[in-house]
């Protein structure tokens, strides 16, 4: 049932040139996660922007993975992990 999908070829390196067998450094992880949200349009009014949209998205994603449920958990996660997130 191939409908336009090419078979995936197994390689040791991804398109970014990173070796899949080696752990990512913190800088590589931050750059790769942040890169996915660079082109997301920000619908907010300029005067209400206290934080970058991609920072909000990353904190929401990480807090959800950590078991957070709702905006308060996301805020608490961001506050408790502030040093790590910087």
C-alpha positions in Angstrom: 0.0 0.0 0.0 2.5 2.6 -1.2 0.7 5.9 -1.7 3.4 8.4 -2.5 5.7 7.5 0.4 9.3 6.4 -0.5 10.8 3.8 1.7 13.1 5.1 4.4 16.7 4.4 3.9 18.6 3.6 7.1 21.7 5.8 7.5 24.0 6.5 10.4 23.8 10.3 9.9 20.7 12.4 9.6 20.2 15.3 7.2 21.7 17.7 9.8 24.9 15.7 9.8 24.5 14.5 13.4 25.5 11.0 14.2 22.4 9.1 15.5 24.6 6.9 17.6 26.0 9.8 19.6 24.1 11.7 22.3 23.1 15.3 21.5 24.8 18.1 23.3 22.5 20.6 25.1 23.3 23.3 22.4 22.4 20.9 19.6 19.2 19.9 21.3 18.2 23.6 21.8 19.0 24.5 18.2 17.1 21.5 16.8 13.9 22.0 19.0 13.9 25.8 18.5 14.4 25.4 14.7 11.0 23.7 14.3 9.1 26.7 15.6 11.0 29.5 13.8 8.4 29.9 11.1 5.2 29.7 13.3 3.4 33.0 12.8 2.7 35.0 16.0 -0.9 36.2 16.0 -0.5 38.3 19.2 -0.6 42.1 19.3 2.9 43.6 19.6 2.2 45.3 22.9 1.2 42.1 24.6 4.3 40.1 23.7 6.3 39.6 27.0 7.9 36.3 25.8 8.9 34.8 22.4 6.2 32.5 21.0 8.6 29.7 20.4 9.7 29.9 24.0 6.0 29.5 25.1 5.5 26.6 22.7 8.7 24.8 23.9 7.7 25.2 27.6 4.2 24.0 26.8 5.5 21.0 25.0 8.0 20.1 27.7 5.6 20.5 30.6 3.0 18.3 28.8 5.7 15.6 28.3 6.5 15.9 32.0 2.8 15.3 32.9 1.6 18.8 33.2 -2.1 19.5 32.7 -3.2 23.0 31.9 -1.8 26.5 31.9 -0.9 26.6 35.6 1.3 23.5 35.3 3.0 25.0 32.2 3.7 28.2 34.2 5.0 26.2 37.2 7.2 24.1 34.9 8.7 27.2 33.3 9.4 28.8 36.6 10.9 25.7 38.2 13.1 24.9 35.2 14.1 28.6 34.5 17.8 28.1 34.9 17.8 24.9 32.8 15.7 26.6 30.0 18.0 29.6 29.8 
